[in-house]
Amino acid sequence: MSDLRIWSRRYPIMILFCLAVFLLVAGGAYAAEKKFPTRFIEVVVPFAPGGAVDNTIRMIGADAEKILGQKIVVLNKPAGGSVEGQRYVAKAKADGYTLLAMTSSVVTNILTKNVDYTLDSYDPLMMYCFDPLIFVINAELPYKTVADVVAASKQKTFSYSTPGKANSKHVAGMIIEGKTGAKFNYVHTKGASEGVPMIAGGHVQGGCWAWGEVRPLIQQGKLRAIAVMDEERYPDLPNVPTFAEAGFNVAYGSWRGIAAPKGVPPEVKAILIDALTKAIQNPETKKKMEAAGYPITFKDAEKFKSFAQEDFNYVKDILAKIK
């Protein structure tokens, strides 16, 4: 039998074999892609339980896990003024199973501390909240205006609580000092669940916090809102002036989002973005967050990335001017 006849008989078999191998490999890759996630997803909150970041991540996670079909587990790592949690995620395996509750503190930490990560260490997935900060004091103090606080702080120690050194709320205090001449003694805590009650209990005199973090204690008459760090008055505090109205050009806020370590596979990133976006846009989730004092400001992955860089540039410029 000639080689040609043998080849002609074997050729169709070889074609079928190659096709089977191709389909097996392609099908396996497709199945692998569709498998994500195959286990729980960990979201690292770099603050103590009970604060705005922790509360909102749990609300979003409760809905996102229904979409993903796997549990979303919150891991609180508040040490180092949020540095430990941010570093943990920056150095984590980029497989989509470890995410960061990314806040404006990542910007301030990079700018003011010797950290071994940058904004480029993360792949932003979505931003879900922006809060102009509200300067509050213990309601039993006699001060009614920004000018009162500034004058008092120059005469004697005025204590100011933050969720950690170089956190956005710490930077807010530094901005107020630079713009008004006030002098604060900073008391760094592990988060809003510790820092805000310290003001209400009279252990600390004041601080800048988000509305959702101070609302209950303002409503209970334990905290007094002095001014809002925004260009316009806060809708829920129509009688509280802005810093600009008080004569000081001060505007600053904190933002919250979710990010992954840099380098997550595109198909995994797409699955995460889809689930998180659907969760935050779910009417029930929005209703729960807004009822708790956390109005939603949504930005997709690309807009969130640009926004974080703009905030970095803004804070860098402010810090350079007030040093």
C-alpha positions as CSV (number, residue, x, y, z in Angstrom):
1,M,0.0,0.0,0.0
2,S,1.4,3.4,-1.0
3,D,2.2,6.1,1.6
4,L,-0.3,8.3,-0.2
5,R,-3.2,5.9,0.3
6,I,-2.3,5.4,4.0
7,W,-2.1,9.2,4.5
8,S,-5.5,9.7,2.7
9,R,-7.1,7.2,5.1
10,R,-5.5,8.6,8.2
11,Y,-6.1,12.3,7.3
12,P,-9.8,12.5,8.3
13,I,-9.0,10.7,11.6
14,M,-6.3,13.2,12.4
15,I,-8.6,16.1,11.5
16,L,-11.3,14.8,13.9
17,F,-8.7,14.2,16.6
18,C,-7.4,17.8,16.3
19,L,-10.9,19.2,16.3
20,A,-11.7,17.2,19.4
21,V,-8.6,18.5,21.2
22,F,-9.5,22.1,20.2
23,L,-13.1,21.8,21.5
24,L,-11.8,20.2,24.7
25,V,-9.4,23.0,25.3
26,A,-11.8,25.8,24.3
27,G,-14.6,24.3,26.3
28,G,-12.3,23.9,29.3
29,A,-11.2,27.6,29.1
30,Y,-14.9,28.6,28.8
31,A,-15.8,26.5,31.7
32,A,-13.0,27.9,33.8
33,E,-14.1,31.4,33.0
34,K,-17.7,30.7,33.9
35,K,-16.7,29.1,37.1
36,F,-15.6,32.4,38.8
37,P,-16.3,32.7,41.6
38,T,-15.9,29.2,42.9
39,R,-15.6,30.2,46.6
40,F,-16.2,33.2,48.8
41,I,-14.9,36.7,48.0
42,E,-13.1,38.7,50.7
43,V,-13.6,42.4,50.9
44,V,-11.0,44.1,53.1
45,V,-12.4,47.1,55.0
46,P,-9.3,49.0,56.4
47,F,-11.4,50.4,59.3
48,A,-13.1,49.0,62.4
49,P,-16.6,47.5,62.2
50,G,-19.6,49.9,62.5
51,G,-18.3,52.8,60.5
52,A,-19.6,54.2,57.2
53,V,-17.3,52.1,55.0
54,D,-18.0,48.9,56.9
55,N,-21.8,49.5,56.9
56,T,-22.0,50.3,53.2
57,I,-19.8,47.4,52.1
58,R,-22.0,45.0,54.0
59,M,-25.1,46.5,52.3
60,I,-23.7,46.2,48.8
61,G,-22.2,42.7,49.6
62,A,-25.5,41.3,50.7
63,D,-26.9,42.0,47.3
64,A,-23.8,41.3,45.2
65,E,-23.4,37.8,46.6
66,K,-26.9,36.8,45.4
67,I,-25.7,37.8,41.9
68,L,-22.3,36.0,42.1
69,G,-23.7,32.9,43.8
70,Q,-20.9,33.0,46.5
71,K,-20.6,34.6,49.9
72,I,-18.9,38.0,50.3
73,V,-17.0,38.1,53.5
74,V,-15.9,41.4,55.1
75,L,-12.4,41.4,56.7
76,N,-11.8,44.4,59.0
77,K,-8.1,45.4,59.1
78,P,-8.0,48.9,60.8
79,A,-4.4,48.9,61.9
80,G,-2.0,51.7,60.8
81,G,-4.7,54.2,60.0
82,S,-6.0,52.0,57.1
83,V,-2.5,51.3,55.8
84,E,-2.5,47.6,56.8
85,G,-5.7,46.8,54.9
86,Q,-4.7,48.7,51.8
87,R,-1.2,47.0,51.7
88,Y,-2.8,43.6,52.3
89,V,-4.9,44.0,49.1
90,A,-2.2,45.7,47.1
91,K,0.0,42.6,47.7
92,A,-2.7,40.0,47.3
93,K,-3.0,37.6,44.5
94,A,-4.9,39.3,41.6
95,D,-7.5,36.5,41.1
96,G,-10.6,38.5,42.0
97,Y,-11.1,36.8,45.4
98,T,-9.6,39.7,47.5
99,L,-11.0,43.2,47.1
100,L,-10.5,46.5,48.8
101,A,-13.0,48.9,50.2
102,M,-11.1,51.7,48.7
103,T,-11.6,55.2,50.2
104,S,-10.0,58.6,50.0
105,S,-7.7,57.5,52.7
106,V,-5.6,55.6,50.2
107,V,-4.7,59.0,48.6
108,T,-3.8,60.6,51.9
109,N,-1.8,57.6,53.0
110,I,0.2,57.6,49.8
111,L,0.9,61.3,50.1
112,T,1.7,61.5,53.8
113,K,3.2,58.1,54.8
114,N,6.0,55.9,53.6
115,V,3.9,53.2,52.1
116,D,4.9,50.6,49.5
117,Y,1.9,50.9,47.3
118,T,0.5,53.5,44.9
119,L,-2.8,54.2,43.2
120,D,-1.5,52.0,40.3
121,S,-1.4,49.1,42.7
122,Y,-5.2,48.7,42.3
123,D,-7.8,48.2,39.6
124,P,-10.8,50.3,40.5
125,L,-14.1,48.5,40.0
126,M,-16.7,51.2,41.0
127,M,-17.2,54.2,43.2
128,Y,-20.5,54.3,45.1
129,C,-20.4,57.2,47.5
130,F,-19.0,60.8,48.0
131,D,-19.6,62.7,51.2
132,P,-18.7,66.4,51.9
133,L,-17.4,66.3,55.4
134,I,-19.3,67.9,58.3
135,F,-17.4,69.6,61.1
136,V,-19.1,68.6,64.3
137,I,-18.5,69.3,68.0
138,N,-19.8,68.0,71.3
139,A,-23.3,69.6,71.8
140,E,-22.5,70.8,75.3
141,L,-19.7,73.0,74.1
142,P,-20.6,76.7,73.9
143,Y,-19.2,77.2,70.3
144,K,-21.8,78.0,67.6
145,T,-19.7,79.0,64.6
146,V,-16.4,78.3,62.8
147,A,-15.0,81.6,64.2
148,D,-15.9,80.5,67.7
149,V,-14.0,77.2,67.3
150,V,-11.0,78.9,65.7
151,A,-10.8,81.5,68.5
152,A,-11.1,78.8,71.2
153,S,-8.5,76.6,69.6
154,K,-6.0,79.4,69.7
155,Q,-6.5,80.0,73.4
156,K,-6.5,76.4,74.6
157,T,-6.2,72.8,73.3
158,F,-9.0,71.8,70.9
159,S,-9.1,68.0,70.4
160,Y,-10.1,66.6,67.1
161,S,-10.8,62.9,66.4
162,T,-10.0,61.1,63.2
163,P,-10.2,57.5,61.9
164,G,-6.4,57.3,61.7
165,K,-3.4,59.4,60.9
166,A,-3.4,60.8,57.4
167,N,-7.0,59.7,56.8
168,S,-9.1,62.1,54.7
169,K,-10.7,63.3,58.0
170,H,-7.3,64.1,59.4
171,V,-6.4,65.9,56.2
172,A,-9.7,67.8,56.5
173,G,-8.6,69.1,59.9
174,M,-5.2,70.1,58.4
175,I,-7.0,72.0,55.6
176,I,-9.1,73.8,58.2
177,E,-6.0,74.7,60.2
178,G,-4.3,76.0,57.1
179,K,-7.3,78.0,55.9
180,T,-8.5,79.4,59.3
181,G,-5.5,79.4,61.6
182,A,-7.1,77.0,64.0
183,K,-4.9,74.6,66.0
184,F,-6.0,71.1,66.7
185,N,-4.7,68.3,68.9
186,Y,-5.4,65.2,66.8
187,V,-6.8,62.0,68.5
188,H,-6.4,59.1,66.0
189,T,-8.8,56.2,66.4
190,K,-9.6,53.0,64.5
191,G,-12.7,54.4,62.7
192,A,-16.0,56.2,63.0
193,S,-17.4,53.6,65.4
194,E,-14.8,54.8,67.9
195,G,-14.0,58.4,66.8
196,V,-17.6,59.8,66.6
197,P,-18.8,58.5,70.0
198,M,-15.7,60.0,71.6
199,I,-17.0,63.4,70.6
200,A,-20.5,62.7,71.8
201,G,-19.1,61.5,75.1
202,G,-17.0,64.6,75.7
203,H,-13.7,62.8,75.4
204,V,-12.9,64.7,72.3
205,Q,-14.2,68.2,71.3
206,G,-14.8,67.8,67.6
207,G,-13.9,66.5,64.2
208,C,-14.9,66.2,60.5
209,W,-17.1,63.2,59.6
210,A,-19.5,62.0,57.0
211,W,-23.3,62.6,57.4
212,G,-24.1,58.9,57.8
213,E,-21.5,58.7,60.6
214,V,-22.8,61.6,62.7
215,R,-26.5,61.8,61.8
216,P,-27.9,59.7,64.7
217,L,-26.0,61.6,67.3
218,I,-26.9,65.0,65.8
219,Q,-30.5,64.0,65.8
220,Q,-30.2,62.9,69.5
221,G,-28.8,66.3,70.4
222,K,-25.4,65.0,71.4
223,L,-23.4,66.5,68.5
224,R,-23.7,70.0,66.9
225,A,-22.9,70.5,63.2
226,I,-20.9,73.7,62.8
227,A,-20.2,73.8,59.1
228,V,-20.1,71.8,55.9
229,M,-17.0,71.3,53.8
230,D,-18.8,71.9,50.5
231,E,-19.8,74.7,48.1
232,E,-23.5,74.2,49.0
233,R,-25.4,73.4,52.1
234,Y,-26.0,69.8,52.8
235,P,-29.7,68.9,52.0
236,D,-30.3,67.2,55.4
237,L,-28.7,70.1,57.3
238,P,-30.4,73.2,55.7
239,N,-29.6,75.4,58.7
240,V,-25.9,74.6,58.8
241,P,-23.7,77.0,56.8
242,T,-20.8,76.0,54.5
243,F,-17.3,77.0,55.4
244,A,-17.4,79.5,52.5
245,E,-20.5,81.2,54.1
246,A,-18.5,81.3,57.4
247,G,-15.7,83.2,55.5
248,F,-13.3,80.4,54.7
249,N,-12.7,78.8,51.3
250,V,-12.7,75.2,52.5
251,A,-14.2,72.3,50.4
252,Y,-13.3,68.7,50.8
253,G,-15.0,65.3,51.1
254,S,-14.5,61.6,51.4
255,W,-15.3,59.0,48.8
256,R,-15.8,55.2,48.9
257,G,-15.5,52.5,46.3
258,I,-14.3,49.0,45.6
259,A,-11.1,48.0,43.9
260,A,-9.1,44.8,43.2
261,P,-5.3,44.2,43.2
262,K,-3.7,45.3,39.9
263,G,-3.8,42.7,37.2
264,V,-7.1,40.8,37.7
265,P,-7.9,38.9,34.5
266,P,-10.3,40.9,32.3
267,E,-13.0,38.3,32.3
268,V,-13.0,38.1,36.1
269,K,-12.9,41.9,36.4
270,A,-15.9,42.1,34.1
271,I,-17.9,39.6,36.3
272,L,-17.1,41.6,39.4
273,I,-18.0,45.0,37.9
274,D,-21.3,43.6,36.6
275,A,-22.3,42.2,40.0
276,L,-21.2,45.2,42.0
277,T,-22.9,47.6,39.6
278,K,-26.1,45.7,39.6
279,A,-26.0,45.6,43.4
280,I,-25.5,49.3,43.9
281,Q,-28.2,50.1,41.3
282,N,-30.7,47.8,42.9
283,P,-33.6,50.0,44.2
284,E,-33.7,48.2,47.5
285,T,-29.9,48.6,48.1
286,K,-30.2,52.3,47.2
287,K,-33.1,52.7,49.5
288,K,-31.3,51.1,52.4
289,M,-28.2,53.1,51.9
290,E,-29.9,56.5,51.6
291,A,-32.1,55.7,54.6
292,A,-29.0,55.1,56.6
293,G,-27.5,58.5,55.5
294,Y,-25.3,57.2,52.7
295,P,-26.5,58.8,49.4
296,I,-25.1,57.1,46.3
297,T,-22.7,58.8,44.0
298,F,-21.9,56.1,41.3
299,K,-18.9,56.1,39.0
300,D,-17.9,53.2,36.8
301,A,-14.4,51.7,36.8
302,E,-12.9,54.2,34.3
303,K,-14.5,57.3,35.8
304,F,-13.6,56.1,39.3
305,K,-9.9,55.7,38.3
306,S,-9.8,59.2,36.8
307,F,-11.6,60.6,39.9
308,A,-9.1,59.0,42.3
309,Q,-6.2,60.5,40.3
310,E,-7.9,63.9,40.3
311,D,-8.4,63.7,44.1
312,F,-4.7,62.7,44.5
313,N,-3.6,65.8,42.6
314,Y,-6.0,68.0,44.5
315,V,-4.9,66.8,47.9
316,K,-1.2,66.9,46.9
317,D,-1.6,70.5,45.9
318,I,-3.4,71.4,49.2
319,L,-0.8,69.7,51.4
320,A,1.9,71.5,49.6
321,K,0.2,74.9,50.3
322,I,-0.5,74.3,54.0
323,K,2.9,72.8,55.0
